[in-house]
Amino acid sequence: MVFDFDKPIERSNTHSVKWDNLDTTFGAADVLPMWVADMDFACPKPILDSIEERNRHGIFGYTTHPDSLYESVIGWMKKRHGWNVAKEWILYSPGVVTSLNLAIMSFTQPGDSVIIQSPVYPPFFSVVKNNDRTLVVNPLIEKSGYYSIDFKNLEDQMASGCKMMILCSPHNPVGRVWTRTELDRIAKLCEKYEVLLISDEIHSDLIMPGHKHTPIATVSQYIKQNSVTCIAPSKTFNVPGLTTSAVIIPNPKLRMEFKKTINRIGIGMSNVFGMVAMEAAYTHGESWLEDLIIYLDDNINCLMEYLETNIPEIKVTKPQGTYLVWLDCRALNMDGKTLHKFMINKGKLGLNNGLDFGPDGEGFLRMNIACPRVTLEEGLNRLNKAVKAWRNSNNQKDSKDI
């Protein structure tokens, strides 16, 4: 491995959402934050070099999207995912969540029904509700830690008149990389009931060994012309603060409507450093990413081995994609709010509350393992400390009942 992911980097007092204001977020300043989805690794050197070079110019005026930026996106999608994307299909927005909002505003009306699949990334709920659309939930089926799609329920919902579906692919937080067969079934249902598909593929580059991401727009000609695909270098290369993402829309009519919404809001110009970072990442970042995936996979294996040996009460199904681990803590017999506070108070560990991902996240926590091994080990030791406190509490209760 060429790149050093073991070196801890101090992130406190850098205006970090993840590391700063912990007392406000968790009610305690001494928790170890392993929650929000950014990485504790420096981004690749080609990105840093490109930003420094652009910075030396010293003028940051109004900026266009250069051909080289489009070419970097096109080259990346072809090489990594086998998708031949045309230049005219690509638009830009500050981020994927912004793109989801833009899609809802562009293609639906207030009151229209929008399908999401829970448990899922919390903004999926808010982008529907905040735009006065009707939220329709297609809960995933969980069996022994493995999640699948309830296609019967999904078809019933589409048949009821839903206008749009937002797909999380790969899925956050459960870590599924949907197979081509599953995506094909979704696409056929969208065609049958004329449902527009919005696909959040921000984690599509973070695929663990043995699995393959398929852009849903490549599954059929129909879904290619009736879908919007949202991508960004932010998760892959740890640059979310540079607020740059791409939106791929092959259908010219849909693309024009989306572009009208961008212009109406006035967000058509990208961050100059974000554009430079995106181009550098997609042009020169592949070797760094390959090493990153190996490191993340090793972190996941380390976590699973630790839990099996030391904390068998907490179950994990190995994620197929993303650097997020969905911890099944239901054996601790706590409601979601109590579980979250328990980990903070007893383990001094800041994780995502499973309830934030929907009611079927009750009893789960989400852990971000994109960190140096020493940080992961500290987090696991804190998790172990909390569960030991739970065991001791239960033992005391049992002794009183004797």
C-alpha positions in Angstrom: 0.0 0.0 0.0 1.5 3.3 -1.1 -0.7 5.7 0.9 -0.5 6.0 4.7 -4.0 5.8 6.1 -2.7 4.9 9.6 -1.6 8.4 10.5 -4.1 10.3 12.7 -4.8 13.9 11.7 -6.1 16.3 14.3 -9.5 17.7 13.2 -10.7 19.5 16.2 -11.1 23.3 15.9 -11.3 23.1 12.1 -15.0 23.9 12.0 -15.6 20.2 11.5 -19.2 19.1 11.8 -17.9 15.7 12.9 -15.4 16.7 15.4 -16.3 20.2 16.8 -19.3 21.2 19.0 -19.6 17.7 20.4 -21.2 19.0 23.5 -24.0 20.5 21.4 -24.4 17.4 19.2 -24.0 14.7 21.9 -24.3 16.6 25.1 -20.7 15.6 26.0 -17.4 17.1 24.9 -15.4 13.9 25.5 -17.1 11.5 23.0 -15.2 9.9 20.2 -17.1 11.0 17.0 -17.7 8.1 14.6 -20.9 9.3 13.0 -21.3 11.8 10.1 -20.1 10.4 6.8 -16.8 12.0 6.1 -13.4 10.4 6.5 -10.6 11.1 8.8 -8.0 10.8 6.0 -6.3 13.5 4.0 -7.5 13.6 0.5 -5.2 12.4 -2.4 -2.1 14.5 -3.1 -3.2 15.3 -6.7 -6.2 17.1 -5.3 -4.1 19.0 -2.8 -1.6 19.9 -5.5 -4.3 21.1 -7.9 -5.9 23.3 -5.3 -2.6 24.8 -4.3 -1.8 25.5 -7.9 -5.1 27.2 -8.5 -4.7 29.1 -5.3 -1.4 30.6 -6.4 -3.1 32.3 -9.3 -4.7 34.6 -6.7 -7.9 35.5 -8.6 -11.1 33.6 -8.0 -13.6 35.3 -10.2 -16.8 34.0 -11.9 -15.9 30.6 -13.4 -17.2 28.4 -16.2 -17.2 24.6 -16.3 -14.2 23.7 -18.5 -14.2 20.8 -21.0 -11.6 19.1 -19.0 -14.0 18.8 -16.0 -16.6 17.1 -18.2 -13.9 14.8 -19.6 -12.9 13.8 -16.1 -16.4 12.8 -15.2 -16.9 11.0 -18.5 -13.6 9.1 -18.2 -14.3 8.1 -14.6 -17.8 6.8 -15.2 -16.5 4.8 -18.2 -13.5 3.3 -16.4 -15.0 2.6 -13.0 -18.6 1.7 -14.0 -18.7 1.0 -17.7 -21.1 3.8 -18.4 -20.7 5.8 -21.6 -21.9 9.3 -20.5 -22.2 12.1 -23.0 -21.0 15.6 -22.2 -24.4 17.2 -22.7 -26.0 14.9 -20.1 -23.9 16.4 -17.2 -25.1 19.3 -15.0 -23.5 20.4 -11.8 -24.9 21.3 -8.3 -23.4 22.0 -4.9 -24.2 18.6 -3.6 -26.3 15.4 -3.9 -28.8 16.5 -1.3 -29.2 19.8 -3.2 -29.7 17.7 -6.4 -32.4 15.7 -4.7 -34.2 18.9 -3.7 -33.8 20.2 -7.3 -35.2 17.0 -8.7 -38.3 17.1 -6.5 -38.9 20.8 -7.4 -38.4 20.1 -11.1 -40.4 17.0 -11.6 -43.2 16.9 -9.0 -45.9 19.1 -7.6 -46.9 19.8 -4.0 -48.8 16.8 -2.7 -47.3 14.3 -5.1 -46.2 11.0 -3.6 -42.5 10.2 -3.5 -41.1 6.7 -2.5 -38.1 6.1 -0.3 -36.7 2.9 1.1 -36.1 2.9 4.9 -34.0 2.7 6.9 -32.2 5.3 4.8 -30.1 8.4 4.8 -32.1 11.0 6.9 -32.2 13.8 4.2 -34.3 11.4 2.0 -37.1 12.1 4.5 -36.6 15.8 4.7 -36.2 16.5 1.0 -39.7 15.1 0.5 -41.4 16.7 3.5 -39.7 20.1 3.2 -41.0 20.4 -0.4 -44.6 19.6 0.7 -44.6 16.3 -1.1 -46.2 13.1 0.3 -43.7 10.7 1.8 -44.3 7.0 1.0 -42.0 4.5 2.6 -41.1 1.1 1.1 -39.4 -0.6 4.1 -36.5 -2.9 3.3 -36.8 -6.5 4.4 -34.3 -7.5 7.0 -33.5 -11.2 7.6 -30.5 -12.2 9.8 -28.9 -8.8 9.1 -29.3 -9.0 5.3 -31.5 -6.4 3.7 -33.5 -6.9 0.5 -36.3 -5.0 -1.3 -40.0 -5.7 -0.7 -41.0 -5.7 -4.3 -44.6 -6.5 -3.7 -45.0 -3.5 -1.4 -43.0 -1.4 -3.9 -45.3 -2.3 -6.7 -48.4 -1.6 -4.6 -47.1 1.8 -3.8 -46.2 2.6 -7.4 -49.7 1.4 -8.5 -51.3 3.8 -6.1 -50.0 6.7 -8.1 -46.6 7.7 -6.8 -44.8 10.1 -9.1 -41.2 9.6 -8.1 -38.8 7.1 -6.3 -35.5 8.1 -4.7 -33.1 5.2 -4.7 -30.0 5.0 -2.5 -27.5 3.0 -4.5 -25.3 1.7 -2.8 -27.6 1.9 0.2 -26.8 4.0 3.3 -26.9 2.8 6.1 -27.4 -0.9 5.4 -24.4 -1.2 3.0 -26.2 -3.1 0.2 -24.8 -2.9 -3.3 -27.9 -3.7 -5.3 -27.5 -6.4 -7.9 -28.3 -5.8 -11.6 -31.2 -8.2 -11.2 -32.7 -6.1 -8.3 -32.1 -2.9 -10.3 -33.8 -4.4 -13.3 -36.9 -5.2 -11.3 -37.0 -1.6 -10.0 -36.6 -0.3 -13.6 -39.4 -2.5 -14.9 -41.8 -1.3 -12.1 -40.9 2.3 -12.9 -41.7 1.7 -16.6 -45.0 -0.1 -15.8 -46.3 2.6 -13.5 -44.5 5.6 -15.1 -42.5 6.5 -12.0 -39.5 8.8 -12.4 -36.4 7.4 -10.6 -33.8 9.6 -8.8 -30.7 7.6 -8.0 -28.3 8.8 -5.3 -25.1 7.0 -6.2 -22.7 9.1 -4.1 -21.2 5.9 -2.5 -20.8 4.1 -5.9 -17.0 4.2 -5.9 -16.8 2.8 -2.4 -17.4 -0.9 -3.2 -15.9 -3.7 -1.2 -14.0 -6.6 -2.9 -16.3 -9.1 -4.4 -19.1 -6.7 -5.3 -19.8 -4.4 -8.3 -21.9 -1.2 -8.6 -24.2 -0.9 -11.5 -25.5 2.5 -12.4 -29.2 2.0 -12.7 -29.4 4.1 -15.9 -27.4 1.4 -17.7 -30.0 -1.3 -16.9 -32.5 -0.5 -19.7 -33.2 2.1 -22.3 -36.4 3.1 -20.5 -34.8 3.8 -17.2 -31.9 5.6 -18.9 -34.4 8.1 -20.3 -36.5 8.2 -17.1 -33.9 8.6 -14.4 -31.6 11.2 -12.8 -28.3 10.0 -11.4 -26.5 12.0 -8.7 -22.8 11.5 -8.1 -20.0 13.4 -6.4 -16.3 12.9 -5.4 -17.1 14.0 -1.9 -17.5 10.6 -0.2 -14.9 8.9 -2.4 -12.1 11.4 -1.9 -13.2 13.1 1.3 -13.9 16.6 -0.2 -17.6 17.3 0.8 -16.6 20.7 2.1 -15.8 21.8 -1.5 -19.5 21.5 -2.4 -19.3 20.1 -5.9 -21.4 17.3 -7.5 -22.6 16.2 -10.9 -26.0 15.2 -12.1 -26.4 12.9 -15.1 -29.6 13.3 -17.1 -29.7 11.6 -20.5 -33.3 12.7 -21.3 -33.1 16.3 -22.8 -36.5 17.3 -21.6 -35.8 16.3 -18.1 -32.4 17.9 -18.3 -33.9 21.2 -19.4 -36.5 21.2 -16.6 -33.7 20.5 -14.1 -31.5 23.2 -15.5 -34.4 25.7 -15.3 -34.7 25.0 -11.6 -31.0 25.5 -11.2 -31.2 28.9 -13.0 -34.3 29.9 -11.1 -32.6 29.4 -7.8 -29.3 30.9 -9.0 -26.9 28.1 -8.2 -25.5 27.4 -11.7 -21.9 28.3 -10.9 -19.7 25.9 -9.0 -17.1 26.5 -6.4 -13.8 27.1 -8.2 -11.8 24.8 -5.8 -14.5 22.2 -5.9 -14.2 22.0 -9.7 -10.5 21.7 -9.6 -10.7 19.0 -6.9 -13.3 17.0 -8.9 -11.2 17.1 -12.0 -8.1 16.0 -10.2 -9.9 13.3 -8.3 -11.5 11.7 -11.3 -8.3 12.1 -13.4 -5.6 11.1 -11.0 -7.3 9.6 -7.9 -7.8 6.0 -8.8 -4.6 4.5 -7.3 -5.4 6.3 -4.0 -9.0 4.9 -4.1 -7.8 1.3 -4.7 -5.6 1.5 -1.6 -8.4 3.2 0.4 -10.8 0.3 -0.4 -8.3 -2.2 0.9 -7.8 -0.3 4.1 -11.6 0.1 4.6 -12.1 -3.5 4.0 -9.5 -4.4 6.6 -11.1 -2.0 9.0 -14.5 -3.7 8.5 -12.9 -7.1 9.1 -11.1 -5.8 12.2 -14.5 -4.6 13.5 -16.3 -7.8 12.8 -13.6 -9.9 14.4 -13.6 -7.7 17.5 -17.4 -7.8 17.9 -17.5 -11.6 17.5 -14.8 -12.1 20.1 -15.7 -9.4 22.6 -19.2 -8.1 22.0 -21.3 -10.9 20.6 -24.5 -9.0 21.6 -23.9 -6.6 18.7 -24.3 -8.1 15.3 -23.0 -6.8 12.0 -23.6 -8.0 8.4 -20.5 -7.0 6.4 -21.3 -4.0 4.2 -20.9 -4.6 0.5 -20.3 -0.9 0.0 -19.7 2.4 1.8 -17.6 2.9 4.9 -20.6 2.9 7.2 -21.4 -0.1 9.4 -25.0 -0.8 10.6 -24.7 -2.1 14.1 -27.6 -4.3 15.3 -27.8 -3.6 19.0 -31.3 -5.1 19.5 -30.0 -7.7 21.9 -29.4 -4.9 24.4 -33.1 -4.4 24.7 -33.2 -0.6 24.6 -35.3 1.7 22.7 -33.5 3.9 20.2 -33.3 7.0 22.2 -32.0 5.2 25.3 -29.5 3.2 23.3 -28.0 6.3 21.7 -27.7 8.0 25.1 -26.3 4.9 26.7 -23.4 4.7 24.2 -22.7 8.4 24.8 -22.8 8.2 28.6 -21.2 4.8 29.2 -18.9 4.5 26.2 -18.2 8.1 25.4 -18.9 7.2 21.8 -20.7 9.4 19.3 -22.6 7.3 16.7 -25.6 7.9 14.6 -28.9 6.9 16.2 -30.6 4.3 14.1 -34.0 6.1 14.6 -32.7 9.0 12.4 -32.9 6.6 9.5 -36.6 5.7 10.1 -38.6 3.8 12.7 -37.2 0.5 11.4 -33.8 1.7 12.6 -34.9 1.2 16.2 -32.2 -0.7 18.1 -29.5 0.1 15.5 -26.5 2.4 15.5 -24.4 3.6 12.5 -20.7 3.6 12.8 -18.2 5.3 10.4 -15.1 3.2 10.1 -13.3 5.5 7.6 -10.5 6.4 10.1 -7.0 5.3 11.1 -6.9 1.8 12.7 -5.9 3.3 16.1 -9.1 5.4 16.1 -11.2 2.4 15.2 -9.6 0.4 17.9 -10.3 3.1 20.4 -14.0 3.2 19.3 -14.4 -0.5 19.6 -12.9 -0.4 23.1 -15.4 2.3 24.1 -18.2 0.2 22.6 -17.0 -2.7 24.6 -16.9 -0.6 27.8 -20.5 0.4 27.3 -21.7 -3.1 26.7 -19.8 -4.3 29.8 -21.7 -1.7 31.8 -24.9 -3.1 30.3 -23.9 -6.7 31.3 -23.1 -5.6 34.9 -26.4 -3.8 35.2 -28.2 -6.9 34.0 -26.3 -9.1 36.4 -27.1 -6.8 39.3 -30.8 -7.0 38.4 -30.7 -10.8 38.2 -29.0 -11.1 41.6 -31.7 -9.0 43.2 -34.4 -11.3 41.7 -32.8 -14.4 43.3 
